[in-house]
Amino acid sequence: MNIRILIADDHHVVRKGLALFLQTQPDIEIVGEASSGQEAVQKVKELKPDLVVMDLSMPGLNGIQATKQIKQEQPNVKVMILTSFSDQDHVIPALEAGAESYQLKESDPDELIVGIRNVLNGQHQLSPKITAHLLNKLTQPVKKEPLLLDLLTKREREVLKEISSGKSNKEITAALHITEKTVKTHVSNILSKLQVQDRTQAALYAVEHHV
C-alpha cells in the first residue's frame, strides 16, 4: 500500500521540491500540500493522509500548534517535523505535541525516506544530530545556585547561629568571647550578605537552612 503524505511548509519551492523527491519512491503518494498550520489541520481532516511532513515556522498556527491539534483530532495520522531548528526549545515541545519524528532539512534525502518508513512502522525517529544534541544537554551537570549562606565567614556563621537561638548582642559577646562592637560588625555583615532587613529575618533564614 502507498504511504499517503501531506506536505505542510510555507515556502512554495520547498513544498514542490520535497514533493518531487518523495514521488520518486514507488510506495509514496503526495495527496496534498498546505502553506500554513491551519491549512494543514483542515487538509488532514479532508484528505486523511498517513503522514504529515510538517515545517515548524509557519504563519498563524505554527507547526507545533498544528501538530498538537492534528494529534488531538486525528490521532492515527503520523507527524514528521522537517525543519532547520535543532535546539531543544523547538524539539521538546514538538515531541510533546505528539510528533513521531523530528528531522532536519539538512538531512540526507535517503535518511528522510528511511525515517518516513520507520514512522509508518510504528517507530519514533529523531535525526542523529538532534539525538546527539539532546543527549549532550541532558548529560551536562546542573549548575547549582550558590547559597547566600556560603558567603558568610566561619565567625559570621557562629554569630548567625547565636542570633537564631534568640540571643542579644551582649549574650553573643559572652558566648563567643568577642567584643560587642565586633558582634555588631558581624551582624551588619550577615544582614547584608543574606540580603535580609533585620535579625528576625536572619534568624528565619538560619532555621530554614539548618545553620
Contacts in CASP RR format, 6 or more apart in sequence:
PFRMAT RR
TARGET T0000
AUTHOR 0000-0000-0000
METHOD contacts of the structure
MODEL  1
MNIRILIADDHHVVRKGLALFLQTQPDIEIVGEASSGQEAVQKVKELKPD
LVVMDLSMPGLNGIQATKQIKQEQPNVKVMILTSFSDQDHVIPALEAGAE
SYQLKESDPDELIVGIRNVLNGQHQLSPKITAHLLNKLTQPVKKEPLLLD
LLTKREREVLKEISSGKSNKEITAALHITEKTVKTHVSNILSKLQVQDRT
QAALYAVEHHV
1 27 0 8 1.000
2 27 0 8 1.000
2 28 0 8 1.000
2 29 0 8 1.000
3 27 0 8 1.000
3 28 0 8 1.000
3 29 0 8 1.000
3 50 0 8 1.000
3 51 0 8 1.000
3 116 0 8 1.000
3 117 0 8 1.000
3 120 0 8 1.000
4 29 0 8 1.000
4 31 0 8 1.000
4 47 0 8 1.000
4 48 0 8 1.000
4 49 0 8 1.000
4 50 0 8 1.000
4 51 0 8 1.000
5 22 0 8 1.000
5 28 0 8 1.000
5 29 0 8 1.000
5 30 0 8 1.000
5 31 0 8 1.000
5 32 0 8 1.000
5 49 0 8 1.000
5 50 0 8 1.000
5 51 0 8 1.000
5 52 0 8 1.000
5 53 0 8 1.000
5 116 0 8 1.000
6 30 0 8 1.000
6 31 0 8 1.000
6 32 0 8 1.000
6 33 0 8 1.000
6 34 0 8 1.000
6 40 0 8 1.000
6 43 0 8 1.000
6 44 0 8 1.000
6 47 0 8 1.000
6 49 0 8 1.000
6 51 0 8 1.000
6 52 0 8 1.000
6 53 0 8 1.000
7 15 0 8 1.000
7 18 0 8 1.000
7 19 0 8 1.000
7 22 0 8 1.000
7 30 0 8 1.000
7 32 0 8 1.000
7 33 0 8 1.000
7 34 0 8 1.000
7 52 0 8 1.000
7 53 0 8 1.000
8 33 0 8 1.000
8 34 0 8 1.000
8 35 0 8 1.000
8 36 0 8 1.000
8 37 0 8 1.000
8 39 0 8 1.000
8 40 0 8 1.000
8 52 0 8 1.000
8 53 0 8 1.000
8 54 0 8 1.000
8 55 0 8 1.000
8 58 0 8 1.000
8 63 0 8 1.000
8 66 0 8 1.000
9 15 0 8 1.000
9 18 0 8 1.000
9 33 0 8 1.000
9 34 0 8 1.000
9 35 0 8 1.000
9 53 0 8 1.000
9 54 0 8 1.000
9 55 0 8 1.000
9 58 0 8 1.000
9 82 0 8 1.000
10 35 0 8 1.000
10 36 0 8 1.000
10 55 0 8 1.000
10 57 0 8 1.000
10 58 0 8 1.000
10 59 0 8 1.000
11 55 0 8 1.000
12 35 0 8 1.000
14 55 0 8 1.000
14 105 0 8 1.000
15 33 0 8 1.000
15 35 0 8 1.000
18 53 0 8 1.000
18 82 0 8 1.000
19 30 0 8 1.000
19 33 0 8 1.000
21 109 0 8 1.000
22 28 0 8 1.000
22 30 0 8 1.000
22 53 0 8 1.000
22 113 0 8 1.000
22 116 0 8 1.000
23 29 0 8 1.000
23 30 0 8 1.000
25 113 0 8 1.000
28 113 0 8 1.000
28 116 0 8 1.000
31 47 0 8 1.000
31 49 0 8 1.000
32 43 0 8 1.000
32 47 0 8 1.000
32 49 0 8 1.000
34 40 0 8 1.000
34 42 0 8 1.000
34 43 0 8 1.000
35 58 0 8 1.000
36 58 0 8 1.000
36 59 0 8 1.000
36 60 0 8 1.000
36 61 0 8 1.000
37 54 0 8 1.000
37 58 0 8 1.000
37 60 0 8 1.000
37 61 0 8 1.000
37 62 0 8 1.000
37 63 0 8 1.000
37 65 0 8 1.000
37 66 0 8 1.000
38 60 0 8 1.000
38 61 0 8 1.000
38 66 0 8 1.000
40 52 0 8 1.000
40 54 0 8 1.000
40 61 0 8 1.000
40 63 0 8 1.000
40 66 0 8 1.000
40 70 0 8 1.000
41 61 0 8 1.000
41 66 0 8 1.000
41 69 0 8 1.000
41 70 0 8 1.000
41 73 0 8 1.000
43 49 0 8 1.000
44 52 0 8 1.000
44 70 0 8 1.000
44 73 0 8 1.000
44 74 0 8 1.000
44 77 0 8 1.000
45 73 0 8 1.000
45 74 0 8 1.000
48 74 0 8 1.000
48 77 0 8 1.000
49 77 0 8 1.000
50 77 0 8 1.000
50 78 0 8 1.000
50 120 0 8 1.000
51 77 0 8 1.000
51 78 0 8 1.000
51 79 0 8 1.000
51 80 0 8 1.000
51 116 0 8 1.000
51 119 0 8 1.000
51 120 0 8 1.000
52 67 0 8 1.000
52 70 0 8 1.000
52 77 0 8 1.000
52 78 0 8 1.000
52 79 0 8 1.000
52 80 0 8 1.000
53 80 0 8 1.000
53 82 0 8 1.000
53 116 0 8 1.000
54 63 0 8 1.000
54 66 0 8 1.000
54 67 0 8 1.000
54 79 0 8 1.000
54 80 0 8 1.000
54 81 0 8 1.000
54 82 0 8 1.000
54 99 0 8 1.000
55 63 0 8 1.000
55 81 0 8 1.000
55 82 0 8 1.000
55 83 0 8 1.000
56 62 0 8 1.000
56 63 0 8 1.000
56 64 0 8 1.000
56 81 0 8 1.000
56 83 0 8 1.000
56 85 0 8 1.000
56 90 0 8 1.000
56 94 0 8 1.000
57 63 0 8 1.000
57 83 0 8 1.000
57 85 0 8 1.000
58 66 0 8 1.000
61 69 0 8 1.000
63 81 0 8 1.000
63 94 0 8 1.000
64 90 0 8 1.000
64 93 0 8 1.000
64 94 0 8 1.000
64 97 0 8 1.000
65 97 0 8 1.000
67 79 0 8 1.000
67 81 0 8 1.000
67 94 0 8 1.000
67 97 0 8 1.000
67 98 0 8 1.000
67 99 0 8 1.000
68 97 0 8 1.000
68 98 0 8 1.000
70 77 0 8 1.000
70 79 0 8 1.000
71 77 0 8 1.000
71 79 0 8 1.000
71 97 0 8 1.000
71 98 0 8 1.000
78 100 0 8 1.000
78 101 0 8 1.000
78 119 0 8 1.000
78 120 0 8 1.000
79 98 0 8 1.000
79 99 0 8 1.000
79 100 0 8 1.000
79 101 0 8 1.000
80 99 0 8 1.000
80 100 0 8 1.000
80 101 0 8 1.000
80 102 0 8 1.000
80 103 0 8 1.000
80 115 0 8 1.000
80 116 0 8 1.000
80 119 0 8 1.000
80 125 0 8 1.000
81 94 0 8 1.000
81 99 0 8 1.000
81 101 0 8 1.000
81 102 0 8 1.000
81 103 0 8 1.000
82 103 0 8 1.000
82 104 0 8 1.000
82 105 0 8 1.000
82 112 0 8 1.000
83 90 0 8 1.000
83 102 0 8 1.000
83 103 0 8 1.000
83 104 0 8 1.000
83 105 0 8 1.000
84 104 0 8 1.000
84 105 0 8 1.000
84 106 0 8 1.000
85 91 0 8 1.000
86 104 0 8 1.000
86 127 0 8 1.000
86 129 0 8 1.000
86 130 0 8 1.000
86 133 0 8 1.000
87 133 0 8 1.000
88 133 0 8 1.000
88 134 0 8 1.000
88 137 0 8 1.000
91 102 0 8 1.000
91 126 0 8 1.000
91 130 0 8 1.000
91 133 0 8 1.000
91 134 0 8 1.000
92 134 0 8 1.000
94 102 0 8 1.000
95 102 0 8 1.000
100 119 0 8 1.000
100 122 0 8 1.000
100 123 0 8 1.000
100 124 0 8 1.000
100 125 0 8 1.000
101 115 0 8 1.000
101 116 0 8 1.000
101 118 0 8 1.000
101 119 0 8 1.000
101 124 0 8 1.000
101 125 0 8 1.000
101 126 0 8 1.000
102 125 0 8 1.000
102 126 0 8 1.000
102 127 0 8 1.000
102 130 0 8 1.000
103 111 0 8 1.000
103 112 0 8 1.000
103 115 0 8 1.000
103 125 0 8 1.000
103 126 0 8 1.000
103 127 0 8 1.000
103 130 0 8 1.000
104 127 0 8 1.000
104 129 0 8 1.000
104 130 0 8 1.000
107 127 0 8 1.000
111 127 0 8 1.000
115 125 0 8 1.000
118 125 0 8 1.000
119 125 0 8 1.000
126 134 0 8 1.000
147 209 0 8 1.000
148 193 0 8 1.000
148 194 0 8 1.000
148 195 0 8 1.000
148 205 0 8 1.000
149 157 0 8 1.000
149 194 0 8 1.000
149 205 0 8 1.000
149 209 0 8 1.000
149 211 0 8 1.000
151 193 0 8 1.000
151 194 0 8 1.000
152 160 0 8 1.000
152 189 0 8 1.000
152 190 0 8 1.000
152 193 0 8 1.000
152 194 0 8 1.000
155 176 0 8 1.000
155 178 0 8 1.000
155 186 0 8 1.000
156 186 0 8 1.000
156 189 0 8 1.000
156 190 0 8 1.000
156 193 0 8 1.000
157 211 0 8 1.000
158 176 0 8 1.000
159 172 0 8 1.000
159 176 0 8 1.000
159 183 0 8 1.000
159 186 0 8 1.000
159 187 0 8 1.000
159 190 0 8 1.000
160 190 0 8 1.000
160 202 0 8 1.000
160 206 0 8 1.000
160 211 0 8 1.000
161 206 0 8 1.000
161 211 0 8 1.000
162 171 0 8 1.000
162 172 0 8 1.000
162 175 0 8 1.000
162 176 0 8 1.000
163 172 0 8 1.000
163 187 0 8 1.000
163 190 0 8 1.000
163 199 0 8 1.000
163 202 0 8 1.000
163 203 0 8 1.000
163 206 0 8 1.000
164 202 0 8 1.000
164 203 0 8 1.000
164 206 0 8 1.000
164 207 0 8 1.000
164 211 0 8 1.000
166 203 0 8 1.000
167 175 0 8 1.000
169 180 0 8 1.000
169 183 0 8 1.000
169 184 0 8 1.000
169 187 0 8 1.000
170 180 0 8 1.000
172 178 0 8 1.000
172 183 0 8 1.000
173 179 0 8 1.000
173 180 0 8 1.000
173 183 0 8 1.000
176 183 0 8 1.000
187 199 0 8 1.000
187 202 0 8 1.000
190 202 0 8 1.000
191 197 0 8 1.000
191 198 0 8 1.000
191 199 0 8 1.000
191 202 0 8 1.000
194 201 0 8 1.000
194 202 0 8 1.000
194 205 0 8 1.000
196 202 0 8 1.000
196 205 0 8 1.000
END
